[in-house]
Amino acid sequence: MKVKLLSILVIAFKLSFAQTGMLADITGQIETEFGTYIPCLVDIEPNAPQYVIESDFSNVANFSDFTFTESQKQKLLENHFVVIPGRTSGPTGYKEIYDIYNEARENDIPQFITTDAVLHTYHILFDKILSTTEEDYLIRYLKEMDSMLVHESLNAYHTHSDDLIRSSFKTLVAYFSVPLKLMDSTYQVPDLVSDTVRQELELIEAHEGYEISPLFGAYPEDYSQYKPRGHYTKTEELENYFKAMMWHGRQTFVLHDSEASSCIHITGSALALIYLMENMDNSNEVWTLWNNIYLPTVFFVGKADDLLPQDYFSAALEYFGQDFASRNLEDILNESDLSAFINWADDFFPDPEITTLTGTGMRFMGQRFVPDSYILDQLVSLERLMPKSLDILAVLNSDEAFNLLEEMGETGYPGYLSQLALLKAKFEDYPEEQWVENLYWNWLYCLMPLLMEKNGGFPPFMQNLAWLRKDLNTALSSWTELRHNTILYAKPSETPIGDGPRNILIRGYVESNPWVFARLASLTKLTKEGLLGLSILNEDMEERLIILEDLLLTLKSISEKELTGEEITTDEYIALCLFGETVEDLVTFNEYNDFYDMFLPAIDDEMPVIADVHTDPNTSSCLEEGVGYPFRIYVICPVEGELTVTVGGIFSSYEFVQPIANRLTDEEWIEMLISETPPELPYWTTEYLDPEYDLTNSEPEHYYCYKKGLSITNIHEETLPRNFSLHPNYPNPFNSSTTIQYDLPKDGFVNISIYNVLGEHIITLKNSYEQAGHKVVYWDGYDQNNHLAPSGVYMYQIEYEGNTSIRKMVLMK
């Protein structure tokens, strides 16, 4: 009977869910950890008046007060609404959403209050409250707590004589010194750990991407996460707090390293920390400070998805006994007991719901589980490297979001549909309490009504596809603001990189011909020495030759090891991983006689070249030898013991006869290659060519890879940057010209200027309105009067949408 009743209730719930079109619909009060949630109920059946607009708008009373284009009128007739960018008086836009309403009121125009306006207003208040809480309380609490723990860890280090125990507390001294130094530049880092702390700070300040942590040395940490974003760029104090709290939220006392080896010393440090927090004289105070930071952020964002100190304390009591905190450290922090604890903890500790590259371990103030990150995490794979924001709305029961994903081809990835179904079922089964337990979940709950389709009971302007997509836009925009506000605390999702031990390197293979690499390295070295002897080799080219020689020797070593079965080192695999970037840097030159030269066509950055090598006067013809665009080569070869498909690039080669009156230039050769009838390849290439190959290549393009250094995913060239950023110039120092790259997340006015160390203006490189995207500008070392600037240190500054960023560069002549 109970089973039957349960089934009836489930069916009733599903029917209710289907009728409202919303994933959740709370109708009763709910007690939460932070107070009582009282729903404001809507108890109506939509039945709005229906209407038809006359084709000449004659039944629209104030239509004559406005001037619409014909296309806008057509939208008004079809959808009953139209969205028009810009002001009514010109092409410029508005700074804030309320400006639109103020303008309407000023001009006696009837106002239409949107869900967008109120959701945006909540965002501003949420953001202000959170930042004020951080400035007034959390920053101070964090400084006090970290100071206590550095002091106590340092005392424990000097008190004990056992090497492993001292090492554990030394790690803690460094661990808590990093955020203290980030928040207070005057903080004196103990000499014991100064070098390690300095290395960590350098990586944090550079925030370039994945690096092995100098402190833990066990896994790749994404230091790009430490770049302050969101409201944390408003003040220096918030910027420093962001970096310090990100450290506590991400750095992990792991059980195993990236190669699946037990981390005895790191685990020892984790246990030493909770032992210390329980036994220090001001134990209650340090735990109170920890909770004073954690609990408010739980209210804003949610509970941690990672293991916290309390979780490790519970595990220690379970494994070592209830007297854990009163036992001698020597009975806990020794290799045999720690090794056994790690093996036991593998089964005791649950895995985080949102996967990370670090593996299982304790995070002192772990990042929080948020449902949208979980969705994105579950809908990516090695086949689908980048998710879509529409994934979230599809799980939250938006049919239109799913339809769009289907149109994009996103649903065709292996396993996508089955995983989506599992997620939908999981989210449907969440209890009502889940959606109101903190502000983050509740915000998402507020967006659900935007996702339901509006039937005949709604006004006509809402009963069409255009409005449905407008609502999707609203939901996604509001969700974006949510993520903006909570960027420090919400745990981000990551694309997986494969099975087994986590490692950021994509391992490859070198063509097994070390003789070629060896001879070419020798030739490179001779080239450098010969040119130096002739005093005609500049510093830039000398450096490039040195890099090339080193690269060739590395490839030689790898190919030799492949032929002999020796193990390839991590550094060698890194060289393979960065090969494309290294080569691109080696062969990329930005030399312009003046600033405007950069707008001229650059034929020398395309691969094809042509040469006539023989002439026949009898027929007045010549033999042309051409190199075309590169072809891809796919090779199946053994990589770390497994057969793997690898891809590389090879030449395409052409040979044909041409009248001597029409000997080809490179430009003409390229025109021939991209024409509708390019020349044929030699017949013998069919032995290795795809028999269905198509040589038509009318629009060859560069593939702009924004993955610098070691990273996990490629970003498609059309992907817009998420954040405004000014990158380091390259090369730096430079002696002819330098490249400045910057990222614009949205359209806006940009000013880029050069200043000397005295603050004197040298030249303005850019002062115009630009579209969003990954941008580049060049400086050739000349000032605004077309005089060559002297050698020295210069600052380049970008101003964009109220943001200013400055970097340093060195000009050497």
Secondary structure, DSSP 8 states (H G I E B T S, - for coil): -HHHHHHHHHHHHHHHHHHH--S----S-EEETTEEE-----------------TT-TT-TTGGGS---HHHHHHHHHHS-----SBTTBS---SSHHHHHHHHHHTT------HHHHHHHHHHHHHHHHHHHIIIIIHHHHHHHHHHHHHHHHHHHHH---HHHHHHHHHHHHHHHHHHHHH-TT----GGGHHHHHHHHHHHHH--SEEE-TTT-SSEEEGGGGS--GGGGSSHHHHHHHHHHHHHHH--EESB-TTS-B-HHHHHHHHHHHHHHHHSTTHHHHHHHHHHHHHHHHHHT--BSSB-HHHHHHHHHHHH-TTGGGS-GGGTSSHHHHHHHHHHHHHHS---SS--SS-SEE-TT--B--HHHHHHHHT--SS--S--THHHHHHTT-HHHHHHHHHHTGGGSTTHHHHHHHHHHHHHTS-GGGGGSSHHHHHHHHHGGGGS---TTS-GGGSSHHHHHHHHHHHHHHHHHHHHHTTTTB--------SSS--S-------S-HHHHHHHHHHHHHHHHHHHHTT---HHHHHHHHHHHHHHHHHHHHHHHHHHT----HHHHHHHHTHHHHHHHHH-----SSGGGGGS--GGGS--EEEEEEEETTTTEEEEEEE-S-EEEEEEEEETTEEEEEEEEE--EEEEEEEGGG---HHHHHHHHTSSS-----GGGGGTS-TT-----SS---------SS-S----TT---SS-EE---BSSSBSS-EEEEEEESS-EEEEEEEEETT--EEEEEEEEEE-SEEEEEEE-SB-TTS-B--SEEEEEEEEETTEEEEEEEEE--
